[in-house]
Amino acid sequence: MLSRKHFRSALWVFCYRHHRSLVTRSLPSKHHGDEDEWSSQPPQYPVIQDLSFRAKKNRELKLWHNKIARLSTVEEKLFEINMPKYYGYKSHILTDQKFPYNTKPFIQYATRTSFQQGLPLYYDQLKLEANQILESIQTPLKDAISLQLAAVRSHSDVNPSVQQELATKSLILQLNRTITNALATKFNHLQHTETDFDPRHEAFWFLGGISPPKLVSKIKQGVAWQKEYANDPYDRNIQYLGNPYLAVRHRHPLEPLLSKDLEAFDVQPDDGGMADIVPNYRYDPLALGYGTDFRHATTVPGFWPGDEHEFGLLSFQRMCTPRKIHATTTGTDMLNAEAASLLDSQGILSSFAWLLGQACYQGFSVFNDITYPLTTQTVLTDGKYWSFYAYQLNTVLLHSDQVNTNKRYNLCWGTTAMPLYESIDENGNIYGLNKEVLSQLVMFYINQPRERLSVNLKPHLCSKETTIAQIEDENRRVFLQQAYQHLVSNRPRHRLVPEVYQWEKIYKIDHKTRPMDPKRRPFEFGDNVYSRRMDEHALKYIPRAVRPGGPKSRPKFEATYYPTVRRQ
């Protein structure tokens, strides 16, 4: 038996001889020709990459964006955006009812929208026909308005604000029914629409170019490797939550209001830059009063993926400032301008959010831009005052990587708030009915959507699996369906986010006066709970009695089917 010393010597000799034999076999033979030793083409070396922190971060983000584009289904794309955040993003919550003063520049910047007063020239071809139709249906429309408003006024015991809400909602439903029934025989597209009552309109996107808070800059300046990035702009997470009265959808999209070519909306050097078209409002949304909350990123345009009526035709939104609009009849010019600005902000935001949800259901995302324009029509009303908006979506890239390089912008046209009538008595008689309001409403209904045969509407979706319901693998389909529904519901986790209590902040973090306490909390191990991913959780255990291969078979845990690229 060899001693340890002799064994090491023998092992060293063996390794040395083996290495010499490998080197000898790898050397070129003297009998080889020149064609084996030389090549006419220089060797292809890999590209030298920038190893700075910012460059590595950009490469990681680009790989993530490409992964989202290559995912098969709509739900997987929306789920993958939430994968980095188990407890949700810290988002600024924008609603259809909260619009602070001077919010229009921010809304335009947040949606990259250029606003123009009045409806576009596209509707001039519909105006004459709408006026002719209005002459034939004016009487039933007038009866519907007087009937609905008088019926709600009969309930004197109802709160005035609730009474106005009920009157507006019933009026819109009755007008939609009357106009649709009267025009369906002549305009075939109204026979194939889908109507949503009190739908759920939500949209999430990343807004880049926002100046960092002073506290964030100060923290970064105290870290050596982050000092040079202390004043870099960063993304703010925007979550829109809306609840319109009514929305009408169709299986085909509306025609673009201007050009069908998206390159026509690129800012040219002669235009003076993007700041001359869209306000360059890069202040933090907190300055306007928009609070933050941790929630999952949800994008829901009022229906679930797979519905064939996936393009918006018309939506009726709740007017956010009815009392301010009423005050403008006797107020100052400044009040008039401010009230109109708030309405324009609501028209821009609600239209953009609804179109963004429709674009995501076509396979696009906030990282993968649309390849064709989308159009919608929006009506803001409180029952008496009406404002009309037309919106064309040309781009959805708003995060920091694109805020300075993306030359494309969106377009919105809007009218001022107009009264539907002057007054109404106790008997329901209407005085001073405004025909212009009804004419513009009819124009929105007779604007016909058309099928786009020459355009691939879903270029980033799999041809076989566009939604989860089309997945053949039952286990994968059930897992993704349950995970997506739980995500969109935004229910809290069964275990809430670990909290740092005040006494821990004082005695363990700030002053470190309890060194003998056992470390059991996440912050004591340097863990950031908000960086936890969606797939970082304990697997579901399969009891022995129900395992497919018997009590002692494997696997012991159920498989997970989080979004992965399954197509080329």
C-alpha positions in Angstrom: 0.0 0.0 0.0 1.4 3.4 -1.0 2.0 6.0 1.6 0.4 9.5 1.2 3.8 10.9 0.0 4.3 8.3 -2.7 0.7 8.6 -3.8 1.0 12.3 -4.3 4.2 11.8 -6.3 2.6 9.1 -8.6 -0.4 11.3 -9.1 1.8 14.3 -10.1 3.7 12.2 -12.6 0.5 10.9 -14.1 -1.0 14.3 -14.5 2.2 15.7 -16.0 2.4 12.9 -18.6 -1.3 13.2 -19.5 -0.9 16.9 -20.0 2.2 16.4 -22.3 0.3 13.9 -24.4 -2.6 16.3 -24.9 -0.3 19.2 -25.9 1.6 16.9 -28.3 -1.6 15.7 -30.0 -2.9 19.3 -30.3 0.2 20.6 -32.1 0.0 20.9 -35.9 1.7 18.1 -37.8 4.6 18.9 -40.2 2.8 16.9 -42.9 -0.3 19.3 -42.9 -0.6 21.7 -45.8 -0.6 25.4 -45.7 -4.4 25.5 -46.2 -4.7 24.1 -42.6 -2.3 26.5 -41.1 -3.5 29.8 -42.7 -6.8 31.3 -43.5 -7.7 34.1 -45.9 -10.4 35.5 -43.6 -9.4 37.0 -40.2 -10.9 35.3 -37.1 -14.2 36.7 -35.9 -13.7 37.9 -32.3 -16.7 38.8 -30.1 -17.6 42.4 -29.8 -15.9 44.2 -26.9 -18.7 45.2 -24.6 -18.9 48.2 -22.3 -18.5 46.9 -18.7 -19.9 50.0 -17.0 -22.8 49.7 -14.7 -25.2 51.5 -16.9 -24.2 49.5 -20.0 -24.7 46.2 -18.3 -28.0 47.3 -16.9 -29.2 48.4 -20.4 -28.2 45.0 -21.9 -30.2 43.2 -19.2 -33.2 45.3 -19.8 -32.9 44.7 -23.6 -32.9 41.0 -23.1 -36.0 41.3 -20.9 -37.8 43.4 -23.5 -37.0 40.8 -26.2 -38.3 38.0 -24.0 -41.6 39.8 -23.5 -41.9 40.3 -27.3 -41.3 36.5 -27.9 -43.8 35.2 -25.3 -46.7 33.3 -26.9 -49.9 34.7 -25.2 -51.3 38.0 -24.2 -51.6 37.0 -20.5 -48.0 35.8 -20.3 -46.7 39.1 -21.6 -48.7 41.0 -19.0 -47.7 38.6 -16.3 -44.0 38.8 -17.2 -44.1 42.6 -16.6 -45.0 41.8 -13.0 -42.4 39.0 -12.5 -39.7 41.3 -10.9 -42.1 42.4 -8.1 -43.8 39.8 -5.8 -45.5 42.5 -3.8 -46.2 44.8 -6.8 -44.8 48.0 -8.1 -44.8 51.2 -6.2 -47.0 53.1 -8.6 -48.6 56.5 -8.9 -52.3 56.0 -9.0 -54.1 58.1 -11.7 -57.9 57.9 -11.7 -60.7 59.3 -13.9 -61.9 61.5 -11.1 -58.8 63.1 -9.6 -57.3 65.9 -11.7 -55.4 68.6 -9.7 -55.0 72.1 -11.1 -52.4 72.6 -13.8 -52.3 68.9 -14.5 -52.7 69.1 -18.3 -48.9 69.5 -19.0 -48.1 66.4 -16.9 -50.9 64.3 -18.5 -49.6 65.3 -22.0 -46.1 64.4 -21.1 -47.1 61.1 -19.3 -49.0 60.0 -22.4 -46.8 61.7 -25.0 -49.8 63.5 -26.5 -50.2 66.6 -28.7 -53.5 68.2 -28.1 -55.5 70.2 -30.6 -58.7 72.1 -30.0 -61.8 71.0 -32.1 -62.4 67.7 -33.8 -60.2 66.7 -36.8 -61.1 67.3 -40.4 -61.9 63.6 -40.7 -65.3 64.3 -39.2 -66.2 66.9 -41.8 -67.3 64.1 -44.2 -69.7 62.8 -41.5 -71.2 66.1 -40.4 -73.7 66.5 -43.3 -75.0 62.9 -43.0 -75.2 63.3 -39.2 -77.3 66.4 -39.4 -79.7 64.6 -41.8 -80.0 61.7 -39.5 -80.6 63.9 -36.5 -83.7 65.5 -38.2 -85.3 62.1 -38.4 -84.5 60.9 -34.8 -84.6 64.2 -33.0 -88.1 63.6 -31.5 -87.3 60.2 -29.9 -84.0 61.6 -28.6 -85.8 64.5 -27.0 -88.4 62.2 -25.5 -85.7 59.9 -24.1 -83.9 62.9 -22.5 -87.0 64.3 -20.9 -88.2 60.9 -19.7 -85.0 59.9 -18.0 -84.3 63.3 -16.3 -87.8 63.6 -15.1 -88.0 60.1 -13.7 -84.9 60.6 -11.6 -86.1 64.0 -10.3 -89.2 62.3 -9.0 -87.2 60.7 -6.2 -86.8 63.8 -4.0 -85.5 61.7 -1.0 -82.3 60.8 -2.9 -79.0 62.7 -2.2 -78.5 65.4 -4.9 -75.1 64.0 -6.0 -76.4 60.5 -6.1 -79.5 61.8 -8.0 -77.3 63.4 -10.6 -75.2 60.3 -11.0 -78.3 58.1 -11.5 -79.8 60.6 -14.0 -76.6 60.8 -16.0 -76.2 57.0 -16.2 -79.8 56.4 -17.2 -79.7 59.1 -19.8 -76.6 57.7 -21.4 -78.0 54.2 -21.5 -81.2 55.4 -23.1 -79.5 57.6 -25.7 -77.2 54.7 -26.6 -80.2 52.4 -27.0 -82.2 54.9 -29.0 -79.4 55.9 -31.4 -78.3 52.3 -32.0 -81.8 51.0 -32.7 -82.5 53.9 -35.1 -79.2 53.6 -37.1 -78.6 49.8 -37.0 -80.5 49.2 -40.2 -78.5 51.7 -42.2 -75.1 51.2 -40.5 -74.4 47.6 -40.3 -71.5 47.9 -37.9 -73.9 48.9 -35.1 -75.5 45.4 -35.3 -72.2 43.7 -34.3 -71.1 45.8 -31.4 -70.6 44.8 -27.8 -71.7 47.2 -25.0 -70.0 47.2 -21.6 -71.8 48.8 -18.6 -69.6 50.2 -15.9 -66.5 48.5 -17.4 -63.1 48.2 -15.7 -60.5 50.3 -17.6 -57.0 50.0 -16.2 -53.6 50.5 -17.8 -50.0 50.4 -16.5 -46.9 51.9 -18.0 -43.4 53.2 -17.1 -42.9 56.9 -17.4 -39.2 57.9 -17.9 -37.3 61.1 -17.8 -38.5 62.1 -14.3 -36.0 64.0 -12.2 -34.9 62.0 -9.1 -35.9 63.3 -5.6 -33.2 65.0 -3.5 -33.1 62.1 -1.0 -32.4 59.6 -3.8 -29.6 61.8 -5.2 -28.1 62.2 -1.8 -28.1 58.5 -1.1 -26.4 57.7 -4.5 -23.8 60.4 -3.9 -22.7 58.6 -0.8 -22.0 55.4 -2.7 -18.8 55.4 -4.7 -19.9 53.4 -7.7 -23.2 55.2 -7.9 -22.0 58.8 -7.5 -21.8 59.5 -11.3 -25.4 58.3 -11.7 -26.9 60.4 -8.8 -28.7 62.9 -11.0 -29.8 60.5 -13.8 -33.5 60.6 -14.5 -35.5 57.4 -13.7 -38.8 55.7 -14.4 -42.0 56.4 -12.5 -44.6 53.6 -12.5 -48.0 54.9 -13.6 -51.2 52.9 -12.9 -54.5 54.3 -14.3 -57.9 53.2 -12.8 -61.0 54.2 -14.6 -64.7 53.3 -14.5 -66.7 54.8 -17.4 -70.5 54.7 -17.7 -70.5 52.8 -20.9 -68.2 51.5 -23.6 -69.0 50.2 -27.1 -66.6 47.8 -28.8 -66.3 46.2 -32.3 -64.3 43.4 -33.9 -62.6 45.8 -36.3 -60.6 49.0 -35.5 -61.6 52.5 -36.4 -59.9 54.1 -39.3 -56.9 56.4 -38.5 -57.8 60.0 -38.1 -54.7 61.2 -40.0 -52.0 59.1 -41.7 -51.9 55.3 -41.5 -48.1 55.5 -41.7 -46.6 55.9 -38.2 -43.5 57.5 -39.6 -45.6 60.5 -40.4 -45.7 61.3 -36.7 -42.0 61.4 -36.1 -40.7 64.7 -35.0 -38.5 66.3 -37.7 -35.7 68.8 -37.0 -37.7 71.5 -38.6 -40.4 71.1 -36.0 -38.2 72.5 -33.3 -38.1 69.3 -31.2 -40.5 67.3 -29.1 -40.8 70.0 -26.5 -42.7 72.2 -29.0 -45.3 69.4 -29.6 -45.5 67.8 -26.2 -44.8 69.7 -22.9 -41.5 68.7 -21.3 -43.0 68.2 -17.8 -40.4 66.1 -16.0 -41.3 66.9 -12.4 -42.3 64.1 -10.0 -46.0 63.3 -10.0 -45.9 63.7 -6.2 -45.7 67.5 -6.8 -49.2 67.4 -8.2 -50.6 65.3 -5.4 -50.7 61.9 -7.0 -50.0 59.4 -4.2 -48.3 56.0 -4.5 -49.4 52.5 -3.6 -47.9 49.0 -3.9 -50.0 47.0 -6.4 -49.6 44.7 -9.3 -49.4 46.2 -12.8 -52.8 45.6 -14.3 -53.9 46.4 -17.9 -57.6 45.6 -18.5 -59.5 47.4 -21.3 -63.0 46.3 -20.0 -62.9 42.7 -21.2 -60.7 39.6 -21.0 -58.3 38.4 -23.7 -60.0 36.2 -26.3 -63.1 38.4 -26.8 -63.5 39.0 -30.6 -64.8 42.5 -30.0 -61.4 43.9 -29.0 -61.3 47.4 -30.5 -63.0 50.4 -28.8 -65.6 52.4 -30.8 -66.9 54.8 -28.2 -66.8 55.3 -24.4 -68.8 57.6 -22.1 -66.7 58.9 -19.2 -67.8 60.5 -15.9 -67.1 64.2 -16.1 -64.6 64.9 -13.3 -65.4 68.5 -12.6 -69.2 69.2 -13.0 -69.3 71.9 -10.3 -66.3 73.8 -11.9 -68.0 73.5 -15.3 -71.2 75.0 -13.9 -69.2 77.8 -12.4 -67.8 78.8 -15.8 -71.1 80.1 -17.0 -70.7 83.1 -14.7 -67.0 82.8 -13.7 -63.9 84.5 -14.9 -61.9 83.7 -18.0 -59.2 82.1 -15.8 -61.8 79.8 -14.3 -63.1 78.9 -17.8 -59.6 78.1 -19.0 -58.7 76.0 -15.9 -62.0 74.0 -16.1 -61.5 73.3 -19.8 -57.9 72.2 -19.1 -59.0 69.7 -16.5 -61.6 68.2 -18.9 -58.9 68.0 -21.7 -56.7 66.2 -19.2 -59.4 63.6 -18.5 -60.1 63.2 -22.2 -56.4 62.6 -23.0 -55.8 60.2 -20.1 -58.9 58.1 -20.4 -58.5 57.7 -24.2 -54.8 56.8 -23.9 -55.3 54.2 -21.2 -58.2 52.5 -23.1 -56.1 52.3 -26.3 -53.0 51.1 -24.4 -55.1 48.2 -23.0 -56.3 47.3 -26.5 -52.7 47.5 -27.8 -51.5 45.1 -25.1 -54.3 42.6 -26.1 -52.9 42.7 -29.6 -49.5 41.5 -28.3 -47.8 44.8 -27.9 -46.5 46.1 -24.6 -44.9 49.1 -23.0 -41.5 47.8 -24.3 -42.6 46.7 -27.7 -44.1 49.5 -29.8 -47.3 49.3 -31.9 -46.8 48.8 -35.7 -50.1 50.5 -36.7 -52.2 53.4 -35.3 -55.2 52.8 -33.1 -58.1 55.2 -32.7 -61.0 55.7 -30.3 -63.7 58.3 -29.4 -64.5 59.6 -25.9 -67.4 61.5 -24.5 -67.2 63.3 -21.1 -70.6 64.2 -19.6 -72.4 64.9 -16.3 -75.8 64.7 -18.0 -76.1 68.4 -19.0 -72.6 69.3 -20.2 -70.9 67.3 -22.9 -67.4 67.3 -24.3 -66.2 65.2 -27.2 -62.6 63.8 -27.9 -61.0 61.8 -30.6 -57.6 60.1 -30.0 -55.0 58.4 -32.2 -52.4 56.2 -30.5 -49.1 56.1 -32.4 -46.6 55.0 -29.8 -46.5 53.4 -26.3 -42.8 53.6 -25.6 -42.5 56.0 -22.7 -39.8 54.6 -20.4 -36.4 56.1 -19.8 -34.6 54.3 -22.7 -37.0 55.8 -25.2 -38.1 59.1 -23.7 -35.3 61.0 -25.5 -34.9 58.7 -28.5 -38.5 58.0 -29.5 -39.6 60.7 -32.0 -43.1 59.5 -32.3 -46.1 61.1 -30.4 -49.8 60.6 -30.0 -52.6 62.9 -31.1 -55.8 64.1 -29.3 -58.6 66.4 -30.5 -61.2 67.8 -28.1 -64.1 70.2 -28.0 -65.2 72.6 -25.2 -68.0 71.6 -22.8 -71.4 72.3 -24.4 -74.8 72.2 -22.6 -77.2 69.7 -23.9 -80.2 71.9 -22.9 -80.8 75.2 -21.2 -83.4 74.1 -18.6 -86.0 71.5 -17.8 -89.2 72.0 -15.8 -90.9 69.7 -13.3 -93.0 68.1 -16.0 -90.0 67.1 -18.0 -90.3 69.7 -20.7 -86.9 70.6 -22.2 -86.1 74.1 -23.3 -83.2 75.1 -25.5 -82.1 71.6 -26.8 -78.6 71.9 -28.3 -78.6 70.2 -31.7 -74.9 70.5 -32.1 -74.3 68.1 -29.1 -76.6 65.5 -30.6 -75.1 65.9 -34.0 -71.6 65.3 -32.8 -72.9 62.3 -30.8 -74.4 60.8 -34.0 -71.1 61.4 -35.8 -69.3 59.2 -33.3 -71.8 56.4 -33.9 -71.8 56.5 -37.7 -68.0 56.4 -37.8 -67.6 52.9 -39.2 -64.7 50.6 -38.2 -63.1 48.6 -41.0 -61.1 45.4 -41.3 -57.4 46.0 -42.1 -56.5 43.2 -44.4 -53.1 44.4 -45.3 -51.9 44.7 -41.7 -50.8 42.0 -39.3 -52.7 43.0 -36.2 -50.9 40.6 -33.9 -47.2 40.4 -35.0 -45.8 39.5 -31.5 -48.3 36.7 -30.7 -48.1 33.0 -31.5 -50.4 31.9 -34.3 -51.6 28.9 -32.3 -51.6 30.2 -28.7 -52.7 33.9 -28.6 -54.4 33.5 -25.2 -54.1 31.1 -22.3 -57.4 29.4 -23.2 -55.8 28.1 -26.4 -52.9 26.3 -24.6 -53.2 22.5 -25.1 -51.2 21.4 -22.1 -53.9 21.3 -19.3 -51.4 21.7 -16.4 -49.8 24.7 -17.9 -53.1 26.2 -18.9 -54.7 25.8 -15.5 -51.6 27.1 -13.7 -51.3 30.3 -15.9 -55.0 30.9 -15.7 -55.1 30.8 -11.9 -51.9 32.9 -11.6 -53.1 35.6 -14.0 -56.5 35.9 -12.4 -55.0 36.2 -8.9 -52.6 38.8 -10.3 -55.3 40.9 -11.9 -57.6 40.7 -8.9 -54.9 42.5 -6.8 -55.9 40.7 -3.7 -53.3 40.9 -0.9 -51.0 38.1 -0.2 -51.9 35.6 2.6 -48.7 36.8 4.3 -48.4 40.6 4.2 -45.2 42.5 3.5 -42.7 42.2 6.4 -42.9 45.5 8.3 -40.1 47.3 10.1 -41.5 48.4 13.4 -40.6 51.7 15.0 -38.7 50.2 17.9 -36.7 48.2 15.5 -35.9 51.3 13.5 -34.7 53.1 16.6 -32.8 50.4 18.5 -31.7 48.0 15.7 -31.1 50.2 12.6 -30.4 53.8 13.7 -28.5 53.2 17.0 -27.7 49.4 17.0 -28.2 49.0 20.8 -29.4 45.3 20.8 -26.4 43.3 19.4 -27.4 40.1 21.4 -30.9 39.7 19.9 -31.1 36.8 17.5 -31.4 37.8 13.8 -34.8 36.8 12.5 -36.1 39.7 10.5 -35.3 40.2 6.8 -33.7 43.6 7.2 -31.2 42.0 9.7 -29.9 39.8 6.9 -29.7 42.7 4.3 -32.7 41.4 2.4 -34.9 43.8 0.4 -38.4 42.3 0.5 -39.5 44.5 -2.4 -37.0 42.9 -4.7 -38.6 39.5 -4.4 -39.7 38.0 -7.7 -43.0 36.3 -8.4 -41.5 32.9 -8.8 -39.6 33.0 -5.4 -42.0 31.1 -3.2 -42.3 27.6 -1.7 -43.6 25.0 -4.1 -46.9 23.3 -3.5 -46.4 19.9 -1.8 -48.0 16.8 -3.3 -49.2 14.4 -0.6 -48.0 10.8 -0.9 -51.5 9.4 -1.3 -52.2 11.4 -4.5 -48.9 11.1 -6.2 -49.2 9.8 -9.8 -46.4 7.2 -9.4 -47.1 6.0 -5.9 -46.4 7.1 -2.4 -42.6 7.1 -2.7 -42.4 8.5 -6.2 -41.1 11.8 -7.3 -41.6 14.7 -7.8 -42.8 15.7 -4.4 -43.8 19.2 -5.5 -46.1 20.5 -8.2 -44.5 22.0 -11.3 -44.7 25.7 -12.1 -45.3 27.1 -15.5 -44.3 30.7 -15.3 -43.9 32.6 -18.7 -41.1 31.2 -20.8 -40.3 31.7 -24.5 -41.7 28.7 -26.4 -41.6 30.0 -30.0 -39.0 31.1 -32.4 
